[in-house]
Amino acid sequence: MARGLHEILTPEFPPDGILVVPAPPSSPLPGWKTFVGGHPLPTAESFAAGRAILERLVRCDERTLVFFLISGGGSSLVEQPLGPGVTLEDFQQLHSALITCGAPIEEINVVRKHVSATKGGRLAAAAPLSTKLTFAISDVPQGEESAVASGPTVPDPTTVDDAERIARKYGLLAKLPAALRGVIERRGLRETPKDGDAAFLRARFEILLREHDLMHAAHHCCEGEGFFCMVDTETDNWPLVKAAEHLLEQLEILKKENPRRRVAIFAGGEVSSPVTAGGVGGRNSAFVLACVPKIAGKKITVLSAGTDGVDGNSPAAGAVADGETLARGSAMGMEPGEFLRRCDAHGFFARLGDAVVTGPTGNNLRDLRILLAE
């Protein structure tokens, strides 16, 4: 996105830009100061990027045109606390608790918005008089665009009460550092800017890519390989075992209805996968691991991967398994259920050589699950 905007604006309007990415770009962009932020946990560079952006926006006035280019992952890449006394370590503990509690991304971001100076419309509010154009790549369900990167430039429909309710629902208070826990317990969270706030009078928001674009491209590609394809949209935010059972059931039904053809089911969105142990992995590799016993001995292949190239705390995007995976794992002394209990799905697939490692892709359009049957 940054390179595209740079090409459009230059040489007539050379940008004064700040680029925040999860991995160093292949080559520098002239006129852009680059920060390599952290994901899924914020780092010192994430804090430095947040400070730099806020300091830049404070200098903007009614003559300034500000472009915001955002995508999923921005919540951890750009960070700054609202109040004094909250450290980077506090925010790392907060983010870690949120992404492992089993809450869907929409609820995770409600909490993030109410403790951060860079989320929930607060970047727009930092330059209230300027014209602001936001272009986004969405990694959230349609209609929930205010959750992309925790909605830094759009009105926030959620409230302090929502954030407190979610913190209680998932037992987060006991997992938070004292500085943040104290703010929530004494009801000291500050409300985010809402629809109608003057900060949004000269602001526009456009989605460039969303999950539908991912599914359409994947569906078209698979049909080109001769598969009869179906997209299932039901399993977004389902518990991973329930989602696995449902999608495999749909795959078998589709195969029975088309006995002479190879068939495929696609599903996007995210599954719920609470982290209860200290293994390595994420919801994508865990979903595939949950499928392993269910597809044993069958001509079925399952892949699940994060389109950003990152699955939880692992170095992989996800994993792939087929009807022979269970036997191959057993031959190495590995039992899928045990690895699931340890939240170590990546460890299982890495030993088999079946982890899907892409590195950062430059996009984030939620997760992609593909189930194939011959």
C-alpha positions, 0 to 999 in steps of 0.5 A: 500500500505504501509503495502504491501511494508513493508511486501515485503521489510522486514526484508532484507531491512527495510524501512525508511518511511513516511506515510501520511493518512487521518485517523490514521492507525489501528496499527503503521508500524515499521520504518514509521513516520506517519502523519494524513493529512487533506482532502479535506482541508490541515491541519497543519499535511499536512504541516508538512508531506510536510516538512518532505518528502522534507527534506528526499528527499534532503538527497537522492543521486544516491545510494538511492531507493525511493518508492512513494505510492500515491492515490487520496486525496494526494493533500491535505494530503501533502502540502507545498507552493513554495514561502515565505509568504504563510501560511496554512490558505492561502492554506486552502482558496485556496483548499476550493475555488478550490473544490467548484468552479465546476471545474473538478479535472483535472483543479483543480490540474493544479492550485494546481501544480503551487503553491505547492512545493510537486506537478507537479513533484516537489517531483521527482525533489527534489531527482534528482539523485535517482532511484524513483518508484511510485505505484499509485491508480488512481482516475482520468480518464484513460490517466490523471494519472499525475493528481493523487495527483496532479502528485508529481513524474511525468512530468507535461504536464500543464503550468503556462498559463493553471493555469492562464486561469483556475483561470480566467475561474472560477472566482478564483482570487476574492476568493483567499488570497492576497498572492496567488492572487498577485502571479497569477496577477503579473504572478509570478507562477513558471513552473513545471518540464516537460518531458525530465527533468533530474529528471525523467531519473531514475523514473518509474510510475505504476498504481496498481488500476484504475476506471476500476477495481472498475467497473469490481468488481461492475458489477460482484457482481451485476450480481451475485445478478441476475441483468442485468447490463450495465456500462455507461461511458458517464457522467464523469464530466457532471453537476449533473442534466444532468447526473441524467437525462441521467442515469435515461433515460438509466435505463428506456430504459434498463428496457423496453428492459428487462421487466422480469429482474431486471436491473442495470446501473453503472457509475463512474467518477465524476459529476460537483456540484458547491457549491453556499451555506453553507450547508453540502454535496458533489457531491454524495449526491447532485446527489442522491437528484437530482434523488429523484423527478424523481424516486418518485413512481417508483421501482427504487433505486439510490446510489452514493458514494465516494469510499474513504468514503468521500463526500465533507464536509460531514461525509458520503460517499454519499447517497441512495434513492428510489421511496418512498424517496420523500414522506418520506421527504415531511412527514418531511417537507423537499423539495429536491429542497430547500436542493439542492439550499442550497447545503445541500444534506447530511442534507436531507438524514441524517434526513431520515437515508439514508446517506451512512456512511462508514468511510475512506475506504483505497482506492480512485477509484473515485465515484460509482453510481448505479441505480437499477430498478425492 
